[in-house]
Amino acid sequence: MSNLEELIEQHQLKRHPEGGWYREMHRSTTQVERSDAVKRPGLTAILFLLPKEEISCWHRVTGADEAWIHIDGADLNLFQCTPDGSGLQEIVLNGENPLHVVPAGWWQAAQSNGSYALVSCCVGPGFDFADFEMLRQQLESKRPVLPHPELV
C-alpha cells in the first residue's frame, strides 16, 4: 500500500468533486445568517488531500471565505482570481507559509508540488454544496477567462 493510500484509509477520505480527497471534520451547530439572509453553520472544516497527479480545479464558494491551512506533504500552489477572473495571485503554502484565506466568491484552484499535499480547508460561514461552483460547470459563454486553463 502506498503512502497516499495509507493517508486516504487512515483519514477515511472520499473523492471530492473538484479533485482530490476529503472528509468533513467539523460542522458548527451554531447557525449564522449571511448578509443575503441565507443561514449556514458558523464554520465547517475538512481535511483535503491533493495527490501530485490531480488538481483542485477552478471553483469558488459564494457567501463564505475559505482558509487553506497546510498540514503535511509537499508545498501546495494555490491560485486565486477575483470573481471576474482578473488579478491572478499564486500563493505557495508550506511549513513556512501555512495559511491563506480566499475571499468569498473568488475563483481558486490548487496543485501539489510533490507526491501529495495535505491541508485543512475551513469555511465561514459554513460550507454548503449549494454555494459551490466549478468553472467547468458554467456555460462556456458565461465563464470568465481564467489563467491556467489546465486547471479547469
Residue, then its C-alpha position, 0 to 999 in steps of 0.5 A: m500500500s502506498n503512502l497516499e493510500e495509507l493517508i486516504e484509509q487512515h483519514q477515511l477520505k472520499r473523492h471530492p468533486e473538484g479533485g482530490w480527497y476529503r472528509e468533513m471534520h467539523r460542522s458548527t451547530t451554531q447557525v449564522e445568517r449571511s448578509d443575503a439572509v441565507k443561514r449556514p453553520g458558523l464554520t465547517a472544516i475538512l481535511f483535503l488531500l491533493p495527490k501530485e497527479e490531480i488538481s483542485c480545479w477552478h471553483r469558488v464558494t459564494g457567501a463564505d471565505e475559505a482558509w487553506i491551512h497546510i498540514d503535511g506533504a509537499d508545498l501546495n500552489l494555490f491560485q486565486c482570481t477575483p470573481d471576474g477572473s482578473g488579478l491572478q495571485e499564486i500563493v505557495l503554502n508550506g511549513e513556512n507559509p501555512l495559511h491563506v484565506v480566499p475571499a468569498g466568491w473568488w475563483q481558486a484552484a490548487q496543485s501539489n508540488g510533490s507526491y501529495a499535499l495535505v491541508s485543512c480547508c475551513v469555511g465561514p460561514g459554513f460550507d454548503f454544496a449549494d454555494f459551490e461552483m466549478l468553472r467547468q460547470q458554467l456555460e462556456s459563454k458565461r465563464p470568465v477567462l481564467p489563467h491556467p486553463e489546465l486547471v479547469 
